[in-house]
Amino acid sequence: MHPITDRVPVSIIISNYNYARFLRRSIDSALEQNYADTEVIVVDDASTDNTADVVASYGSRIKTCLREANGGHAAAFNTGFEQSRGEIVLFLDADDYLYPNAVSEVVDAWEEETVQAQFRLHLVDEDMQVRDVFPPQELPFDSGDVTPKLLQRGRYQTTVTSGLAFKRSALDVVMPVPETDFRQGADGYLVTVTPLHGKVTSIESCLGAYRIHGANHSVFAEKLGQRARWRMEHDFHRIDALSDQAAEIGLTVPDDVNLHDPVHLEERLASLCMDKSRHPMISDSRFALGAAGAVASVKMNASFRRRAMQAAWFFSVGVLPGRMAKAVLSWKLVASSRPAFLLRLSKTIRHAVG
C-alpha cells in the first residue's frame, strides 16, 4: 500500500528562457492535470521574447516568478523551489509538456522510501509529432537503491528534467542547486545526489513529451567536440557534487569512477577524436578509452545485443585509423550521418529486444 493520498500537494515548476512559442502548451499541460492538489509555478529566466505576455494571460491560475537577470537552469530551479509548497515536486522544461495523468500516476506509484520517481517520455518534434520514446524501451530504468551504481560508475539509467519527480524533504537536503557549476543541466545534479537519500521509483508509461528542436541545449548538430567537452565538464561537476554528498553520509566515491561509465567515456572519446587540440585530458588515448568503454559496456543494464554492439563500437573507435574512427563515432552520435545499412540494423535490433 502506498502512503501517498490525494491530499498530498504537488508542485510543477516550469523553467523558461525565450521559449514563448512553446510555453503555452507546457503551462496548459500542467493546469490540465487530473490530480486536484497541483500548483503550477512558472519561472522566467529574464527572457527577451514575449514570455511576459504569455504568463500574464493566465492570471492567478499560475504563480509567476520573473527573474531580473538570466541565471540559467539551476537558478530557475532554485527560484521555483523556494516559491513552491508541494511535497512532491516536478520540474518541467518550457519546451516539453505533460499528459493529464502524469501527476496522478506519479502519486499512485510513490512509496514510503521514494525520493525520486522517473517515467518515460514521448520524443516529439516541433509540431508535437511522436518520433520515439525516451529513454528507449530497450534501456531498462534502474530502480530502488541506486547508490551502489552511483559509487561504481557515477551514473545509473534515468531520464531528463521533464520525466522526473522529487520528494520535497530530499530536495531540502540537496538544494539549492549550485548555480555556477550547473548553469545548464541542473537535472543532472538532482538525479546524481537525490538518490543517496532514498529510493528511485520507475514508471514505464510515457507520461509526457520531450520536444527535440534546433534550440535544445543538448543538440549541437555537427559540433560534436563542443558538445562532448560540455558534457565531460558537466560530469566532473556531477561527480564533485556526488563526492561531497556521499562524504556527508559516510560514503566514498572512487577517483576513477568516470572511467567505469560508458556514457562519460563515449563523450570523452568524441572530444579526443573530434578536437584533440582542445581535449582537456592530455593523458587520454583512444585505445585506453576504447578499452575502458568496451569493458564498461558489458556491465550495462541493457540487452545482450545492445551491450555487445556498444562494446564493439568502443573497440572500433579505439583501434581504427583516425579518419575511420571519426566516421564510426559520428554514426553513433549523429543519426543523420549513418549509412542506410546501419539504420536498418539499428531498427532490427530494437525490434528484436522490444
N, C-alpha and C positions, 0 to 999 in steps of 0.2 A: 504493500500500500504506500502511495506517495503522500508525504506530509504537506504538499502544497495544495491550497484550496483556491477557489475563485476570488477570495478576498485579498489575495496577495497582490499588492500594487506592482505594476511592471512599467518600466520607462523605456521608450525608444528614443535614442538620441541620434539625430540626423546631422552629420557634419557636411558642410557645403563650402565650396570655394569656386565661384564662377561656373556653377552648373545649373543656372536658372532654367535652361532648356530641358533639364531632366527633373528638376526639383519637385515640381507639382505632382508628378507620378509617384515620387518617393513619399511625399507627405500624405497624399491620398491613401497610399497603401498602408501607412501607419495608422491613419484615422479609421480605416475600414476594418481593423482587426475585430474578430468576433469575440474577443475577450474584453469584458466590461471595464476592468480597472487598469486601463492603459493610458499613460500620459505620453504626449509627443512633444519633444523638445528639438528645436532647430537651431543649430549653431552656425552662424555665417561668419566665416573667417576673413572678413574685410573684402568681400567680393567687389568687383568693379563693373559687373553686369547688372541686370535688372532684378537681382535676387530680392532686394528690399521690397519691391512691388509685389513679388510673388508671396513672400511670407506675410506681408501686411494684409493681403486679401483673405487670410484665414482668421484674422481677428483673434479672439480669445480661445479658439479651438486648439491652438498650439501655444506653447511657451517659446518665445523667441529670444535668442542671445546674439546680439550683434557685436562682434569683436571690432575694436577700433583699429587694430593693427594685425596684419596677417602673421600667424604664428605657426601654421602647419597642422598636420594631423593630430599630433599629441596635444597641442594647445586646445584644439577644438574638443577633443575627448575630455580633457580636464575641465574645460569651461562647462560643458554639458553635464558632466557628472556632478559638479558642485551644485547645479540647479535641480537635480533630479531627486526623486523620493522613492523610486521603485526598489523592491527587494530583489528583483531580477532586472538586469539592465542589458538592453540590446543596443549596439552601435550600428547605425546604418549609413553607408555612404550615399551621398545625394544622387548619384547616378544609378543606384540599384533600387530595388523595391521588394517588398514582402507580399506573400499571399495572405488572404484574410485569416487563415487558420494558423499562421506562424506562431503567434504568442500562445494560443491555447494548446498547440501541440508541444511547445517547449514546456509549458507549465505542467501538462499531463505527464511528460517524461521525467520531470525533475524528481530527484530523490534526495534523501536527507543529507548525504555526503557530497552531492553535486556542487561544484563551484563553477563549472563551465559546461554549457551544452553546445553542441555543434550539429549543423544539418547541411545537407547538400543544397545546391542552388542550380537552377537552370542557367546555362550560359546563353545570353541573348545578344543580338546585335543592336544597333542604334534604334531600329524600328521595332524592337521587342520581339523579334522572331527567334524562337528557340533553336539553338545550334548544337547544344551538347549539355552535358551535366558536369558540374564542378563541385568537388573533385570527381573524376570519372569513377564509375561504379567498380572498376577493377582495382581501385586503390581503397582497401578497407580502412575505415576510420580506426584510430587507436582510441580505446576507451578505458574507463576505470582509472587505476593508478598508473599514470604515465611517467611518474618521476624516474623510474629506472631507465626509461628510454631517453629522457632529458639528460640524465647523468652519463649515459653511454654515448650518445651522439648529438645531444643538444637540440633534438627535434623529434617530433612524432607526427603522425598523419592527422592533420587538422584542416582548417579552411581559412577563408578570408573574413574580413570585418563583418560583412552583411550576413554571414552564416553562423554567427556566434551570439551567445547569451551568457551573462556572468552573474554570479551571486554577489550582492552588494557587500556583504560582510568580507568577502575575499578581496573585492576591489578596494575596500577601505584599507587593507593591509598593503597592497602593491601600488596604489595610486598616490600621488599624481604620476602620470607617465613622464619620464624625463624628456623635456621638450627639445633640447639640443640634439640628443642622440637619435630621437625618433620623430623628427620633423615630418618625415614620411614613414609609413609602416608602423604606426602605433599599435595596430593589432598584433604585429609580431612580438612586441613587448608583452602584451597581455597574455597571449597564448603560451608564452615561454615561462612566465613566472607564476601565473594564477594557479596552474595545476599542482604546484608544490603544496598547496593548502587544502587539497581535497581531491575529488574525482571528476573525471570527464564523462559526460553522458552524450552518446551519439544517437542521432536520429537519421535514418536512411532516406526519409522522404525529402523531396525538394520543396522547401518552404518559402522560396523567394527566387529572385533573378539577379544575376551578376552580369552587368552590362559591359561588354567589351567594345571599345571605340578608340579612335586615334589619340584621344587626350588622356587615356588612362596613364597614371604614373608608372604602372608595371609594363607598359607597352613602349618599347624603344625602337620598333621596326628593325632596321638593319644595324642599329648601334649596339651590337652585342657586347663589345668591350666595355662601353659606358654602363650598360645595364648590369653586367657581371661585377664591375667594380663597386657599384652602389650596393648590390646585394651582398657582396662579400663584407663591405663595411657594416651593413645592417646586421649581418650575422655576428660580427665581432662585438657590436654593441649588445646584441641579444645575449651572447654568452657572458659578457661582463655583468649584465643585469642578473642573469641566472646564477652566476657565481656568488654575487652579493646576497641575493635572496636565499640561496641554498646555505650559505655560511650562517645565516641567522637562525636556521633550524638544525644546524649541526651536520650539514652535508657538504661534500667536496666535489667540485666539477673538475675532471681531469684537464690538464693543459692542452692535450691533443684532441679534445672532444670533436672539433670540427672535422678532423681527418677521418672520422667514422661516419660522417653524414654525407650520403650521396648527393643530396641537393646542393650543399655547400661545395662539394668537390666538383660538381658539374659547372657551377659558376666560376670557380677558380680556374678550371681548365679553359673555359671560354675567355676569361680575362687574359690568361697566358698566351693562348693561341691567337686571339684576335688583335691584341695590342700589347705585345710583350714589353715595349718600352715604358708603358705606364703601369704594368703589373706591380702591385705593392710588395709582393713576397718574393724577394730576389733569389731565395734559395730553392724555389719551386722548380720542378722539372716535369715535363709532360708524362714521362714514363712513371715517375713516382706517384703523381696524382691519378694517372690512369689505373695503376695497380691498386691504389687505395680505394678508388671508386668501384672497381670490379669486386673487390672483397666486400665493401660496404653494401653493394647492390644485392649480393647473395643473401644478406641478412635482412633485407627489406620485408615489410609486411605487405606482400603482393603475391600474385600468382607466379608459379614457376616460370611460365613463358616470359612474363614481364621481367622477372629478376634476371633470367638468362640473357634476354635481349639487352637489358641495360648494362649488365656486366660486359657483354661483348662490345657494346658501344664504347664504354670506358677504355677497354683494352685497345680498341682500334684507334681512338683519338690519341692514346698514349704512345703507340708504336709506329703509326703511319707517317710517311713524309709530311712535312708541314702543310703543303697545299691540299693534300688529300685529307689530312686531319681537320683542316678548316672546313672543308666541304661536308665531311661526316658530322662535325659539330653543328654546322648550320642546319643540316637536315633535321636534327632533333629539336633545335631551339626555335627555328622559324619554319612553320609548316609549309608556307608558300614556296620554299626552296626545295622541297622534297621531290625526287623523281617519282613518276607515276607508279612504278613497281613498289616503292616504299609505302605510298599511300594505300595501295591495295593490301600490302602485307599488314599494315597497321590495322586496317579495318577487319581483316581476317582474324587477327589476334584478339581484338576487342570483342568480336562476336563469339569467339571460342571461349572466352573467360567470362562473358556476360551472363 
